[in-house]
Amino acid sequence: MPDDIDSAELRTIIAKVRLTTAEALELDRRIKAAGGGTRARYLREAALKNQCSEDLAELVGRIGLALNQLDHAPARRLGHIARQIDEIIFLMRPEDR
């Protein structure tokens, strides 16, 4: 049994997904890049544990706070904001990183 579910709660609902050959190859490539595992586990985690969105929301909030203080921002603060924007761009890129 997978270690990511409570042993008292079994997965009893089946969800079938049809993929093209290209989609299946891309999915398998992403699974391998993420460290392996099954398609089911990868799709479950991508759908239910979307950490990237949470990371982006946190970064956008920090950048918003920093932008509100721009009137008196020193050059090093502007550099910090630029790095945060670079990180957002990185997180928004496709999974081929």
N, C-alpha and C positions, 0 to 999 in steps of 0.2 A: 504494500500500500504506500502511496506517495507520502512523504513527510510533511507536506504543506496543507493537509486537511486533518480535521479532528476525526479520530477513529470512530466516533459515534455518528458522524455524518458522512454517509457514503454518497458518491455521485451516481445518481440514478437516472438523470435526464441525459439523453443523447442528442447532440446537436451536430448534424452533418453539414459539411461545407464543401462545395464543388470548387475546384481550382483548375486553372489552365496549367499546362506544363510549365510555362514561364513563371506563373505565380508560385507553383510548388517548388521550383528551383530557387526562386528568390526567398521563399519562406525557409527552405532548408539552409540556404546560405546565411540568413540572419540567425537561425537557431545555432548554427555552428559558431558564428561570430560571438554569440552571447554565451558560449560555453557548452553548448550541446543540450540534450534533453529531447523530449518528445514534442511533436507538433501540438498536441493537445495542451500540454503544459505551457508551451510558449504562447499559444493563442489565448489561453486563460489569463496568463500574467499580463500580456499586452492589453487585454480588454479590461481586466479588473484591477490591475495594479499599475496604473499609468503614472509612474514616478516622474517621467519627463515633464508632464503637464504641471505637476506640483513644483518641480524645480524651476520651471519657467515662470510660474506665478510668483514664486518667492523672489526670483531675480527681478522681475518687472516691478514688484513692490519696492525693492531696495533702490532700483534705478529711479523710480518715481520720487522717493524721498530725497535722493541726492539731487535730482533736477530741481526740486522745490528750493534748494539752497544755493542755486547757481549764482545768484547776485554777488555773493561773497566767496565763491569757491576758488581755492588756490589751484595752481596748475596740477599738483599731484592728485587732487580730488577729481579733476577732469580726466586724468589718466586712468583713475580707478573706474570711473563711469564708462570710459571707452572699453576697458577690459571686460566689464560686466556685459556690455552690449556684444562684444565678441563672443562671450560665452553663450549668450542667447542664440546668436547666429549659429554657433556650433551645435547646440541642442536641437535647433530646428532643421538642420540638414538631414537628408535621408540617411538611413542606417548604413550606408556604404563607407562610413568613416573608419 
